[in-house]
Amino acid sequence: MGIIVLDFGGQYAHLIANRIRRLRVFAEIRSPTTDVSELADADGFILSGGPSSVYDEEAPSYNREIFAMGKPMLGLCYGHQLLCHRLGGQVEPGQTHEFGAAYLQVAEATGVLEGMDAREVVWMSHRDHVATIPEGFRVLGSTEDCPVAAMGDHERKIYGLQFHPEVTHSVRGMEMLENFVALTGAERSWTMERYIEETMERVRVQAEGRKVFLLVSGGVDSSVAFLLLNRALGEDRVLGLHIDNGFMRKGETALVERLMKESGFANLKVVDASDDFLQVTEGLAEPEAKRLAIGEEFVRVRDRALAALELDPEEWLLGQGTLYTDTIESGGTENAALIKTHHNRVGVIEELLAEGKVVEPLDQLYKDEARELGETLGLPHHLVWRHPFPGPGLAVRALCSEGAAAMEGMDEVEAEAQKAAARFGLELAVLPLQSVGVQGDARTYAHPAVVTGPGEWENLEALSTELTNNFTSINRVIWLLGPEQRPLQGLKRGFLTRDRLDLLREADAINMAALERHGLMQEVTQMPTVLVPLSSDGVQESVVLRPISTDDFMTARFSQLSRDFLDDVCGRLLALEGIEAVFYDITHKPPGTVEWE
């Protein structure tokens, strides 16, 4: 049967399954309340992370009989704490929270840590920690702030890791997972070709007697879904619709139309609905309100397009290139917390999903798997490796504001944070706006802090980690690139207008061209350009560069780019009429999401 991942609501639950499949072992996600009769053939269990505490009254329910099955078990983050809690140890709130990179000091290179060096880089995202291990367990590793970062009972083949080996930024995490797989004796026979066959059959069964109307952004996800649906159903039963929502990059719609045609897609329609989207988002500042309005308008535009083409809506299912990332961040599993509502997971979409009217061939995959699937299917390389662009587009990169900020209690936080920055020779201020983040598998909506002064990447990374680990009201840190002296800025009113979006389009175009010019398009996975309503005169604004590197987009490191690149792009951005300051986001994910909203 392979490995069963018990999902306690962690942001990385399906990523665990992804990694196990990459070891060619079948992995399946199941509820922790599943009856043991359905799990008898499992080779082993992995307990996922989650946003809860094991001692919460509302902690996820689980079937206690699973722990008596005698199967190998690996607990990760919350799963590590639950193993301890269930088997007689003690879990407590940590005095220091850990988010991001940490150094694991390996006490015993045995079990899941077989072959590890004395010091390994791992990725943390937790608030609680194991204080006392259960009887029969040994401490296998620790970090500076976590005395039981790894524990194991070799006799029962039960292990717990406080960190996340499944994320790419745990450098040897895959080797740890492979060690666990070896302990289970699971068969290694899973392949991407097998996934394609199973998914195409699933699509054919769901769409029997009907056709699919797919929303095509032109990014890798929708392009791969488009090709897979065409292969499964035939072009006569699939119609792609690209919607210009007014939030596209400069020249994006024309580029998508050309690339699709050059790649052999003849069944694509393009509509301009920019006026409609600007109308439904007029005056909205709150991130969730914007996302919901945009997601619902996508469906209305689709319905109008069906009517204009005189197509029977009962005959056409809605197709989407949804990845699992969208589902989990939208709080779409039993125990998951809402991070942000993706446009393909708004209420009207959920209703259609419940009615079986949505086809999502990629909904169990992550970005790296979607790209592998695209390559396997033969999608042109330039489409597979395009920089991702969110469905709501620039709407979630143009921060909006009523012009007033909730800053109660921030003076004390700022004073303490300034002391931390001073140790690195930097000045600091807490900004009067908020951005979305993810910490301990839960959503945050907190303030960015801006640091000013000369800084080395190592120091900037250390300061960013220290601030976000120790101040719950700070979830993101940015660094001033220019001008040399930071202008005295306040929060100005600003919404989604054509003028603001056009300014952001120009800034984004400058940044994308700079990545090309400096040969960084492969090194940098994605670089959102964020327009923030910070102004010294009530007219000009600021932009933030958010370059990151990641494979799966569940975790990410901010990219450390050369001074030549920074000087080049900063000078060009400051020359734009309407831009008075340029910042650089020095926050990993977690604690900051890739997009600011």
Phi, psi and omega in degrees: 000336181092207184258134175259126175261117177273120191267109177260020175094009181291148177298337186252014185303310180286337175295327176299312178300320176305311183293320178295320177297327178293341173270011177068027176248133178296133178228140183226139177271130178224157175290143178292353177266002183302141178293141184296337179297334179274354186243005188301329184271002181296141176278337180181169182235142169240126180265122187282173170286183179181164185279354186270174168250144185297337182263005176290145175297330181259023177298148183304140176288154176207157180274109183296338181294338179300326183286348180257009184280347179076018180269153172302141182223144176227118177259133182241125178058251176302321179298323175298314180293323180293320175303313180298311182299316184287327188262010171109006176270195183225133178245137181225159171297136179281142177291327176240130176274151179237124176223118179108203187291142175214163180253119178273121173270110186277117179275322179222116179274066182226168179062232180290344179261014178306128176084359181284153175282173182295337181222122182232144176276125180229169185243122184252152171199081185206158175247318179274167175209162177282124180263322180225128182277155179290162177299138180093349180264158175233146174283121182259341181191159180213164170239176182303324184251004184221100185293334178238077179275341177210136178218160181201148170244097187297324183296317181268356183057048177241126184225151176226134177235124179289337182266183185246093178291343184285344181270150186296338184273358161274102198304318181246028181299322180297325178294324178294317178295322178295324176300318180293316178303318180298323179294332181278337183073020183294146179287141182252094184219006183276139178220162176295324178300320178295320178298318180300313180300314182294321182290318179297322177293320177299318179296315181299319179294314182294322186266012183305123179080002181227177181237171184235129178254103189260132173278120187245110178279332185104355175280178185297320186296307182290329178293317178295317179298320179300311181295318181296318178295318177301319180292320185285321188247339186093146185299334181288346179249011180227135175228125178267140178234118174261124183252120171278105185267006181085354182248019182279162173291168179300119178072012187294314184297316178297322180294316180299315181299317180293314182297321180295316180295317180295335181269005174094009178273108181263348186255055180235131173249148179236131177232146176260108179241026186300320179298321181295316182290321177296326180292316184285343178256003182302127176079003180272135179241328185288131187303315181295322179297319178296313182298318180294316180298319182291316180299318180291325180291326176305316182291320179296319178296319176301316181296320178293323179294319176301316180295317181296328180271002180056047178255142181283115182298335178286341181271343187245122173276155175274127177254142179219150177267038183299132171260167180295332177307316181297318183293311186291320180290339178272010180069036190268011174237169192307315187247009185278150175267150176285123174262307175198143182278113177287152185299336180267017178223027176283171187306315182295327176291318179300322178296317178295323177299315180298331180271001180073025185256014179235130178253122182226088185291346183250012192291351176255007186251160170255174186303317182295323178290322178299321178292318177298320178297316178300316179297318181296323180284344180094018176296138180309139186304321184292335175279321181297324188251021173297149174296133180298152178219125186294151179306313177288356175060221184291351179297329179262005174249356173253095180294140183245159185204145172280349179102000178228147183234146176275106184239019181300133177078003185274344180298316180293318178300314181298319181297318179291320179294326179296327178295319178296316181295324182298329179296338178258009180074027183239151173265156185218146172217145174270129186279147181276043175213173183229156177222162181276143175218179177220121181222130181058036179068016180235157180283141168238152173222095191221184188269140166283151170249142178250133176248146184230138178130168180292136182212144172270149183305319182299317180290320179297319179295316180297317180294316180302315180296316180298316182294313184286337176282332188252346180236108183294338180272003174239118180240007182201145179230133177236156185238133181288123173267323182186154005287178184301319178254122182295127178293151178283103189249150172232176181275130178249159174291140178190135182228188180277091177245161180300321182298312180295318180294323177294322177296316179295322178300317180294317180297316180297318180298320177300316183290319179295320179295324179293320177300316178297313185297324182265006177066038186249006185296331178273324181292321180264119183291320181200147177220082173300142170253123187249128176264122182242137185280057174255129189211146175266343184232006180079001182240304182287164180224185181234158174235151177239131173271134182232064179282133181224161172235132181193160172258319191248351179069003173276329169229157181203149172251142174290140182283143180252092188268163187289157178296326178300314179297313183299316180295319181299305186290323180296317179298318180292322180290319180292340177281348178287130176294122180112350179248124182245349179208149180232130180239165182231122182283119182249040182246132173282172169243121347292164016264349179261138171290165179297306175278154181282340179229000000 
